[in-house]
Amino acid sequence: MHLSGVARRFGLLAIWALMIALFGVLRPEEFLTTGTASAILSSQAPLLVLALGLLPALTADTLDLSSPATLGVADTLLGELNVVHHWPLWASIAAVFAGGALIGSLNAVFIVGFGVDPIVVTLGTGTLLGGAALGINIVPTAGVSPWLVTFTRYPIFGLQLVFYLALVLALGTWYFASYTPAGRHLFFVGAGPDVARLTGINVARYRSAALVYDGVIASIAGVLLVGTLGSSDPTIGPTYLLPVFASVFLGATTITPGRFNAWGTVAAVYFLTTGVTGLELLGLTGWINQVFYGAALVLAATFSRLATRRQQRADPA
Amino acid sequence: MGPVLTACAVSKRFAGRTVLHKLDLDLARGEVRGLLGPNGSGKSTFVKILSGYYQPEPGAAVSVCGQQLRFTRSGHDPARRWMGFVHQDLGLVATATVVESFGVGRYLTGVGGSISWSRERARLQDALARFGAHLPPERTIAELAVTDRAILAIARAFDHLTDQQQGVLVLDEPTAFLPQDGVERVHEAIRTVADHGIGVLLVTHHIGHALSITERITVLRDGQRVLEQPTSTLTAHDVVDAMVASTAGQQPATRRSARTGEVVLRVRELSGVGVHGVSFEVRAGEIVGLTGLMGSGFQRIPYLLFGATQARAGSVSVHGNPMPLAHLTPARAITAGLCLVPGDRARQAAVLDVPAADNITLGNLRRHVRLGLLRQDSVIRHARRLMSQAGVRPLAPDRDLRTFSGGNQQKAVLAKWLDRTPMVLLLEEPVHGVDVASRAQIFARLAALAGTGTAIVLASIDHDDLVAACDTVLVIANGRIAARLHGVTLTAQRMLAACYQTG
């Protein structure tokens, strides 16, 4: 592999290390603590789960802008069922997962079945779900079953269990993409839908499955979020929109540049949250979140576009 | 008065291949000239040089109304204001209205740069009146009859000329999809344009139309002018003769003629978009060619048989087993023993930015799974074996397919499908954009495959290839079989005649 190839694959990790060093020098007593590291890794695990859930849909060249809102509905619904209506935890979680599958199926019906543009469909369903979350309960609900909180926060080597769960999902996503025929079929569905179809691959089925999967994973992320925060919040879903898309697009520029990939997404999620946390410790609070994620999304998409263009120019047509 | 168009020594090469060789062409004021030639003769290339899409090789000189074209890279040239173009698709947007479409590009503006729709409407009515047409200005293009669309496009191109007394109008197959009475109306429109003093260059496949409307006919073959005569001295057969290469195409090629196998593919009354009631059979070991003019429907037949586009009616059986034509999908066709090698390599046959091995093995990945893992080493090994059999160079399965030459890409695509040893192999333009050596290899591979009993259907516009490769060739015209050629009747001459329905 050429040096430039190494730089492209692992450059983000190097910048991440530099960033940690920089914040460490500027704010050594606050930033370079195991507490901060543990907080970043564990608290952002639901974001990582949400981002990983999006990868199959993006790989299949479709899109789900509604997944942050699905997370929000799952989060709110869990609090409502478990706390307000006193459903047992297992029944509440089962209902939330079923809801996630239903949302994914609805997206699939409109996008794959009727052929409507996925941006339009999921912008619509996402907005609808944002409203639905507020309709379920307008205020945050505390007091969710301690079982869930204990489970997600269960400490292993100083980190909460939820972080390891996210890593297992990353491992599974990577395994699926790299080591299963279905994963490779899914990639061809996105990279060359006509090629896939004429090879006998059912393009519609793969896209639908990716959208349903995304709905389910987003609802799992919602449940885990309730566990990490200990309460549910109907306004939290939409705040994940930019972080999750900045992460998956930035993730596609690293590890396996040019493809949405699991380990790139892991790196991107923690790269971005490290940046935000460090900047907040420097005193830039409140507005920095949106500015940072917004800029990261545009830059990530630009870098990934430039990378593909350079690759195409290097190859003789 | 001098000619409105003078083209001198116009040449064009693509990747070392000459597609247009020192073409000279003059067009007088008010002349209607037919430009004819088989596919790949250089007609379209010449039109694209005139329109500025391509730049010619150095040494070419083209002047329009006395002004030299400069062939800048951008294609922008003041001399082009004397020229108008109507392409086959007419350049009309289906959802735009007649008046919007007519003025687009040079709207008449009023106060503050806003479009003056009343002046636009008046101008539209004036322009259409000259062509004896009346079209409601607010109707959308989608609501117009196809003939009216063609006339609108011609009227617009004429109206946009800087000078309606002299100039050049290039019409590229404007009558390709018109009904018979529509053809006559469009011809009247062309006459009207010429009567104003415009030189009209009519590029067409339709010999009958060219004979009825033009004053002179120029025929190109292999990038060179092979005929230029006043239309009154020509017959349809003269034109066809000029189009066919004088030596190569007239003798039937000597080919192994096994044809002893049983019928593998039986197609009865197949109909779909652009295809009407086509019936034929392909025996084991037989290669059946499909050809016709662009748009005649012959290219659609493999896709209908494969379930890639939906057939409307008909029945198809493979080895006597009927295929469910109404619910046919590519997956079901593959199960039934069919394979399709699409002609559009970059969009339908392969993903070029992906390693060759991943492309070649896509159809059968399960065989590379061991202990729940897709083994990439097994994928690469298998791909290397298939590439070696197919003669793909370099033998580098992990390189992106884009880095291979066109011929090697095509051999790799073929290797993907031949991994399955299909009962019926459908191909569309398998040697399009492929170098000479690879072409020979690909045809040898097909002949060898036929030798093992595979039934092959080969759709191509290259008549010489079909003569060399096929046992039988079906010529399709307007979606129907116009001729079945085999044995001594299988010549490029007969194919071309059947394409133009003059034979």
Chai-1 contact restraints between the chains, C-beta under 6 A:
chainA,res_idxA,chainB,res_idxB,connection_type,confidence,min_distance_angstrom,max_distance_angstrom,comment,restraint_id
A,Y179,B,L373,contact,1.0,0.0,6.0,A-B,restraint_1
A,Y179,B,L374,contact,1.0,0.0,6.0,A-B,restraint_2
A,T180,B,L374,contact,1.0,0.0,6.0,A-B,restraint_3
A,P181,B,L365,contact,1.0,0.0,6.0,A-B,restraint_4
A,P181,B,R366,contact,1.0,0.0,6.0,A-B,restraint_5
A,P181,B,L374,contact,1.0,0.0,6.0,A-B,restraint_6
A,R184,B,L365,contact,1.0,0.0,6.0,A-B,restraint_7
A,F188,B,L362,contact,1.0,0.0,6.0,A-B,restraint_8
A,A191,B,V351,contact,1.0,0.0,6.0,A-B,restraint_9
A,G192,B,V351,contact,1.0,0.0,6.0,A-B,restraint_10
A,D194,B,R347,contact,1.0,0.0,6.0,A-B,restraint_11
A,D194,B,Q348,contact,1.0,0.0,6.0,A-B,restraint_12
A,V195,B,V351,contact,1.0,0.0,6.0,A-B,restraint_13
A,R197,B,P330,contact,1.0,0.0,6.0,A-B,restraint_14
A,L198,B,A308,contact,1.0,0.0,6.0,A-B,restraint_15
A,L198,B,P330,contact,1.0,0.0,6.0,A-B,restraint_16
A,L198,B,P342,contact,1.0,0.0,6.0,A-B,restraint_17
A,L198,B,Q348,contact,1.0,0.0,6.0,A-B,restraint_18
A,T199,B,L362,contact,1.0,0.0,6.0,A-B,restraint_19
A,T199,B,G363,contact,1.0,0.0,6.0,A-B,restraint_20
A,G200,B,P330,contact,1.0,0.0,6.0,A-B,restraint_21
A,G200,B,A331,contact,1.0,0.0,6.0,A-B,restraint_22
A,G200,B,I334,contact,1.0,0.0,6.0,A-B,restraint_23
A,D315,B,R402,contact,1.0,0.0,6.0,A-B,restraint_24
A,D315,B,T403,contact,1.0,0.0,6.0,A-B,restraint_25
